[in-house]
Amino acid sequence: MRLSLVPMQQPDRAAATGIACSSAQLVDAGTVSAIQERYNHDGFVILRGYASASEVEQLGCHAEGTVRRLAAASERAGHPPSDIRKNLQADNPWLAEQLTSGVHVPLMRTLIGDELEPATAAWFDRPPGSKTGIKPHIDGGGRGSGAVGATIWIALDAADRSNGCLHYSSGSHRMQHPDGIYIDGFDTETNAVPIEVEAGDAAIHSALTVHWSGTNPSRRPRRAVSFFYWGARSHAAFTARMARKKAP
C-alpha cells in the first residue's frame, strides 16, 4: 500500500484516553479483556506505558539502522526519499522475530479473533518541519468490508497535535467504506480522536478503522514502528479470490 501525503489540518478535539498497560501485563486476562472491549467498541485502543525506555531504545535502534540501510540503497537506485518504510522484517531478523512472535502477538490474535498472517513491520516518520500529512484511509482498503486485520503502532517519540499525531475516527470500523484505501471527503471532525502519546505508548487499530495524520510544523520528531497483521482466514479467502480472477 502506497500512502498519499497531503497537507492536513488538525481539528481541535479531545485526545484519546487509554489503558495503562505495560507489555508484561499482556498475560493478565483482565487487562486483555479491557483492551478487547475498548478495541471492539471504538475500533482502536491506546496502551499507555506499553514499552519501557530500554524497549523503546532497542526497537528504535533496530528500526533506524534498517531504515538507513534501505534509504541508502534506494538513493543509489535513484528512488526518491520516503518517510515511510515497510517490510523492515525482510532486512532485520530481530524485527522479523518481533513480527512473528513478539510479546504483542497473542493480544493481536485475540483482537483479530483468528490466527495471524504477519504482513509487515513498518517505519513511520514525520520529520520536524514536514508540510504534509496522510489523508484518511483504511489499512484494509481494496479487500472489501470483510477484511480482517489490525496494526499495533509503537511511538518512539511523544506525539500530539503540534507535531502531526495520528487521528482515528471512533467507530468507523463499523461503517461501510468505498472499496479502496483512501476515503475522499471523509468527515475528519465528527468522531475524530487525536492520538496524543508519549514514547513507549502503543496504539492498536482495526484494518477497517479510518485514520489520518497531520503536518509537523514543530521542531520535534514524530517517529513510530508498527506491526501489521491479517486474520489468516480472511487473508486466505482474499488470496483465493485473486487467484480465481487471474485464472484463464
C-alpha positions as CSV (number, residue, x, y, z in Angstrom):
1,M,0.0,0.0,0.0
2,R,1.4,3.4,-1.0
3,L,0.3,6.2,1.3
4,S,-0.8,9.5,0.0
5,L,0.9,12.5,1.6
6,V,-1.2,15.7,1.5
7,P,-1.4,18.9,3.6
8,M,-3.7,18.2,6.6
9,Q,-5.4,20.5,9.1
10,Q,-5.7,19.3,12.7
11,P,-9.1,19.9,14.3
12,D,-9.3,20.8,18.0
13,R,-10.7,17.6,19.6
14,A,-10.3,15.9,22.9
15,A,-7.4,13.5,22.9
16,A,-7.9,9.8,23.3
17,T,-7.9,8.2,26.8
18,G,-6.0,4.9,27.2
19,I,-5.5,1.9,29.3
20,A,-2.4,1.7,31.4
21,C,-0.7,-1.5,30.3
22,S,3.0,-2.5,30.0
23,S,4.0,-5.3,27.7
24,A,4.4,-7.5,30.7
25,Q,0.7,-7.1,31.6
26,L,-0.5,-8.7,28.4
27,V,-0.6,-12.0,30.2
28,D,-3.3,-10.7,32.6
29,A,-6.7,-11.9,31.5
30,G,-8.5,-8.9,33.0
31,T,-6.2,-6.4,31.2
32,V,-6.7,-8.2,27.9
33,S,-10.5,-8.2,28.4
34,A,-10.5,-4.5,29.0
35,I,-8.3,-3.9,25.9
36,Q,-10.6,-6.1,23.8
37,E,-13.7,-4.3,25.0
38,R,-12.3,-0.9,24.1
39,Y,-11.0,-2.1,20.7
40,N,-14.3,-3.7,19.7
41,H,-16.3,-0.5,20.7
42,D,-14.0,2.2,19.2
43,G,-12.0,0.3,16.5
44,F,-8.8,1.2,18.4
45,V,-7.3,1.2,21.8
46,I,-4.3,3.1,23.3
47,L,-1.9,1.3,25.7
48,R,-0.2,3.8,28.0
49,G,3.3,2.9,29.1
50,Y,3.4,-0.2,26.9
51,A,7.1,-0.2,26.2
52,S,9.8,0.7,28.7
53,A,12.6,3.2,27.9
54,S,15.0,0.4,27.2
55,E,12.5,-1.4,24.9
56,V,11.8,1.8,23.0
57,E,15.6,2.3,22.6
58,Q,16.1,-1.2,21.3
59,L,13.1,-1.0,18.9
60,G,14.3,2.4,17.6
61,C,17.9,1.2,17.1
62,H,16.8,-1.8,15.1
63,A,14.3,0.1,13.0
64,E,16.5,3.2,12.4
65,G,19.5,1.1,11.4
66,T,17.4,-0.8,8.9
67,V,15.8,2.3,7.5
68,R,19.2,3.9,7.0
69,R,20.4,0.9,5.0
70,L,17.3,0.8,2.9
71,A,17.4,4.6,2.3
72,A,21.0,4.4,1.1
73,A,20.1,1.5,-1.3
74,S,17.1,3.5,-2.6
75,E,19.2,6.6,-3.1
76,R,21.8,4.6,-5.1
77,A,18.9,3.2,-7.2
78,G,17.7,6.7,-7.9
79,H,14.5,6.4,-5.9
80,P,13.1,9.5,-4.1
81,P,13.4,9.6,-0.3
82,S,10.5,8.4,1.8
83,D,9.4,8.9,5.4
84,I,7.6,5.5,5.4
85,R,9.4,2.2,5.0
86,K,7.6,-1.1,5.0
87,N,8.7,-4.8,5.2
88,L,11.6,-4.0,7.5
89,Q,11.5,-7.6,8.6
90,A,13.0,-8.7,5.3
91,D,16.2,-6.9,6.2
92,N,16.3,-7.3,10.0
93,P,16.0,-10.7,11.7
94,W,15.2,-9.1,15.1
95,L,12.2,-7.2,13.6
96,A,11.2,-10.4,11.8
97,E,11.1,-12.2,15.1
98,Q,9.1,-9.4,16.7
99,L,6.6,-9.5,13.8
100,T,6.0,-13.3,14.1
101,S,6.5,-13.9,17.9
102,G,6.7,-10.6,19.8
103,V,5.1,-10.2,23.1
104,H,2.1,-8.5,21.5
105,V,1.3,-11.3,19.1
106,P,-1.1,-13.2,21.4
107,L,-3.0,-10.0,22.0
108,M,-3.3,-9.3,18.3
109,R,-4.6,-12.8,17.8
110,T,-7.3,-12.2,20.4
111,L,-8.3,-8.9,18.9
112,I,-8.5,-10.2,15.4
113,G,-10.2,-13.4,16.5
114,D,-8.2,-15.6,14.3
115,E,-4.7,-17.0,13.7
116,L,-2.4,-14.3,12.2
117,E,-0.9,-13.8,8.8
118,P,2.0,-11.4,9.6
119,A,2.2,-8.7,6.9
120,T,4.8,-6.1,7.6
121,A,7.0,-4.3,10.1
122,A,7.0,-0.6,9.2
123,W,8.7,2.7,10.0
124,F,6.7,6.0,10.1
125,D,8.5,9.3,10.4
126,R,7.1,12.8,10.4
127,P,10.3,15.0,10.4
128,P,10.3,18.4,12.0
129,G,9.0,21.0,9.5
130,S,7.1,18.5,7.5
131,K,4.3,20.2,5.5
132,T,2.4,17.1,4.6
133,G,0.2,14.6,6.4
134,I,-1.5,11.3,5.4
135,K,-5.2,11.7,4.3
136,P,-8.0,9.5,5.7
137,H,-7.6,5.8,4.8
138,I,-8.1,2.3,6.0
139,D,-5.4,-0.4,6.0
140,G,-7.8,-3.0,4.7
141,G,-8.8,-1.0,1.7
142,G,-9.2,-2.9,-1.5
143,R,-10.2,-6.2,0.2
144,G,-13.8,-5.4,0.8
145,S,-15.8,-5.0,4.0
146,G,-14.9,-8.5,5.2
147,A,-11.2,-7.7,5.5
148,V,-9.9,-8.7,9.0
149,G,-6.7,-7.3,10.3
150,A,-5.0,-5.0,12.8
151,T,-2.0,-2.9,13.5
152,I,0.0,-2.2,16.6
153,W,1.8,1.2,16.4
154,I,4.5,1.9,18.9
155,A,5.6,5.5,19.5
156,L,9.3,6.2,19.6
157,D,8.7,9.9,20.4
158,A,6.0,11.9,22.1
159,A,3.2,12.8,19.6
160,D,0.5,15.4,19.8
161,R,-1.4,17.8,17.5
162,S,1.6,20.1,17.3
163,N,3.8,17.5,15.6
164,G,1.4,15.7,13.4
165,C,-0.1,13.0,15.6
166,L,-2.3,10.2,14.4
167,H,-6.1,10.6,14.4
168,Y,-8.8,7.9,14.5
169,S,-12.5,8.1,13.6
170,S,-14.1,6.4,16.6
171,G,-16.5,3.6,15.5
172,S,-15.5,3.9,11.8
173,H,-14.6,0.2,11.7
174,R,-18.4,-0.5,11.7
175,M,-19.1,1.8,8.7
176,Q,-19.3,0.8,5.1
177,H,-16.4,2.3,3.1
178,P,-15.7,2.5,-0.7
179,D,-13.6,-0.5,-1.8
180,G,-10.3,1.4,-1.8
181,I,-7.6,2.6,0.6
182,Y,-8.3,6.3,0.6
183,I,-11.7,7.8,1.5
184,D,-12.2,11.1,-0.3
185,G,-14.4,13.6,1.5
186,F,-14.3,11.8,4.8
187,D,-15.6,13.8,7.8
188,T,-12.4,14.4,9.9
189,E,-14.3,16.3,12.6
190,T,-17.2,14.2,13.8
191,N,-15.9,11.4,16.0
192,A,-12.3,12.4,15.3
193,V,-9.9,11.4,18.2
194,P,-6.3,12.8,18.3
195,I,-3.9,10.1,19.5
196,E,-1.6,12.0,21.7
197,V,1.0,9.7,23.2
198,E,4.4,9.5,24.9
199,A,7.3,7.5,23.7
200,G,6.6,3.9,24.6
201,D,2.8,4.2,24.3
202,A,1.1,1.9,21.7
203,A,-2.0,2.3,19.6
204,I,-3.8,-0.7,18.1
205,H,-6.4,-0.2,15.4
206,S,-8.5,-2.4,13.2
207,A,-7.8,-2.6,9.4
208,L,-11.2,-1.1,8.9
209,T,-10.7,2.0,11.2
210,V,-10.3,5.2,9.3
211,H,-7.2,7.1,10.4
212,W,-5.0,10.0,9.2
213,S,-2.3,12.3,10.5
214,G,-1.3,15.9,10.3
215,T,1.7,18.1,9.4
216,N,4.6,18.6,11.7
217,P,5.4,22.4,11.9
218,S,7.3,21.8,15.2
219,R,11.0,21.1,15.8
220,R,10.1,17.8,17.4
221,P,10.4,14.4,15.7
222,R,7.5,12.0,15.5
223,R,8.7,8.5,14.8
224,A,7.0,5.1,15.2
225,V,7.3,1.5,14.4
226,S,4.3,-0.7,13.6
227,F,3.5,-4.3,13.1
228,F,0.5,-5.2,10.8
229,Y,-1.4,-8.5,10.6
230,W,-4.2,-10.0,8.6
231,G,-6.5,-12.6,10.0
232,A,-5.4,-15.9,8.5
233,R,-8.9,-16.9,7.2
234,S,-9.6,-13.5,5.8
235,H,-6.2,-13.4,4.0
236,A,-6.7,-16.9,2.6
237,A,-10.1,-16.0,1.3
238,F,-8.7,-12.9,-0.4
239,T,-5.8,-14.8,-1.9
240,A,-8.2,-17.4,-3.3
241,R,-10.4,-14.7,-4.8
242,M,-7.4,-13.1,-6.5
243,A,-6.3,-16.5,-7.8
244,R,-9.7,-17.1,-9.3
245,K,-9.7,-13.7,-11.0
246,K,-6.3,-14.4,-12.6
247,A,-7.4,-17.9,-13.8
248,P,-8.0,-18.2,-17.6
